[in-house]
Amino acid sequence: MLLGDICTRRCGFCAVPKGRPLPLDLDEPRRVAEAVATLGLKHAVITSVNRDDDNLGGARIFAETIREVRRAASDCRVEVLIPDFQGLDEPLRIVLDARPDVLNHNTESVPRLYRAVRSGARYERTLRLLENAKKFSPGMVTKSGVMVGLGESMTELVDVFRDLAERHVDILTVGQYLRPSRDHLPIARFYTPEEFQYLKEEALRLGFRHVESGPLVRSSYHAHEQADATCG
């Protein structure tokens, strides 16, 4: 996870500490690449906290990390899970110019629940980012993830899947929300294996190239297999 360990947002599902972050660490990309090479990774998933205090700087750290990993471990595939950069195009272009193998931005929930689930985010902004990723970098493999169990309906979930499919998102992950602490959003209910299978089938019917759907699925769940199924 890049850009420090303090997030500038207060999403209701997330256990990352919130507050005023420290300045960006310009040596972070080199150290991350060194760790990837030392571990001998073949697929690295790189994410970050939100840094609404410096979207351009955060994007440049992402881009430099991708390039450093390429230099240190040329056979390692790089997937980035990025924030929304407050809807700005320039940070997205900066990340895409570094040519990650997979670009992920999580949708997390249905529009009706955004105010509680994703503080500071906007559903339409997320859709626009995923749409622009394809527009700015044709051929880029895009990915998004959704949590279930926060009070949404099946119909709302399928509507979100349809919105993502219309933006030509390639990979979708669907997992059960698990409450980090009593200070976080409560779990409305647990989905059954049959319901996860239904959601997978609905998503595949809409045209996603790869879908992971299950209680313990997270963004990086079997990420290398997802990439194998979609990357050229």
Secondary structure in CASP SS format (residue, H / E / C, confidence):
PFRMAT SS
TARGET T0000
AUTHOR 0000-0000-0000
METHOD secondary structure of the structure
MODEL  1
M C 1.00
L E 1.00
L C 1.00
G C 1.00
D C 1.00
I C 1.00
C E 1.00
T C 1.00
R C 1.00
R C 1.00
C C 1.00
G C 1.00
F C 1.00
C C 1.00
A C 1.00
V C 1.00
P C 1.00
K E 1.00
G C 1.00
R C 1.00
P C 1.00
L C 1.00
P C 1.00
L C 1.00
D C 1.00
L C 1.00
D C 1.00
E H 1.00
P H 1.00
R H 1.00
R H 1.00
V H 1.00
A H 1.00
E H 1.00
A H 1.00
V H 1.00
A H 1.00
T H 1.00
L H 1.00
G C 1.00
L C 1.00
K C 1.00
H E 1.00
A E 1.00
V E 1.00
I E 1.00
T C 1.00
S E 1.00
V C 1.00
N C 1.00
R C 1.00
D C 1.00
D C 1.00
D C 1.00
N H 1.00
L H 1.00
G H 1.00
G H 1.00
A H 1.00
R H 1.00
I H 1.00
F H 1.00
A H 1.00
E H 1.00
T H 1.00
I H 1.00
R H 1.00
E H 1.00
V H 1.00
R H 1.00
R H 1.00
A H 1.00
A C 1.00
S C 1.00
D C 1.00
C C 1.00
R E 1.00
V E 1.00
E E 1.00
V E 1.00
L E 1.00
I C 1.00
P C 1.00
D C 1.00
F H 1.00
Q H 1.00
G H 1.00
L C 1.00
D H 1.00
E H 1.00
P H 1.00
L H 1.00
R H 1.00
I H 1.00
V H 1.00
L H 1.00
D H 1.00
A C 1.00
R C 1.00
P C 1.00
D C 1.00
V E 1.00
L E 1.00
N E 1.00
H C 1.00
N C 1.00
T C 1.00
E E 1.00
S C 1.00
V C 1.00
P H 1.00
R H 1.00
L H 1.00
Y H 1.00
R H 1.00
A H 1.00
V H 1.00
R C 1.00
S C 1.00
G C 1.00
A C 1.00
R C 1.00
Y H 1.00
E H 1.00
R H 1.00
T H 1.00
L H 1.00
R H 1.00
L H 1.00
L H 1.00
E H 1.00
N H 1.00
A H 1.00
K H 1.00
K H 1.00
F H 1.00
S C 1.00
P C 1.00
G C 1.00
M C 1.00
V E 1.00
T E 1.00
K E 1.00
S E 1.00
G E 1.00
V E 1.00
M E 1.00
V E 1.00
G C 1.00
L C 1.00
G C 1.00
E C 1.00
S C 1.00
M H 1.00
T H 1.00
E H 1.00
L H 1.00
V H 1.00
D H 1.00
V H 1.00
F H 1.00
R H 1.00
D H 1.00
L H 1.00
A H 1.00
E H 1.00
R C 1.00
H C 1.00
V C 1.00
D C 1.00
I E 1.00
L E 1.00
T E 1.00
V E 1.00
G E 1.00
Q E 1.00
Y C 1.00
L C 1.00
R C 1.00
P C 1.00
S C 1.00
R C 1.00
D C 1.00
H C 1.00
L C 1.00
P C 1.00
I C 1.00
A C 1.00
R C 1.00
F C 1.00
Y C 1.00
T C 1.00
P H 1.00
E H 1.00
E H 1.00
F H 1.00
Q H 1.00
Y H 1.00
L H 1.00
K H 1.00
E H 1.00
E H 1.00
A H 1.00
L H 1.00
R H 1.00
L H 1.00
G C 1.00
F C 1.00
R C 1.00
H E 1.00
V E 1.00
E E 1.00
S E 1.00
G E 1.00
P C 1.00
L C 1.00
V C 1.00
R C 1.00
S C 1.00
S C 1.00
Y C 1.00
H C 1.00
A H 1.00
H H 1.00
E H 1.00
Q H 1.00
A H 1.00
D H 1.00
A H 1.00
T H 1.00
C C 1.00
G C 1.00
END
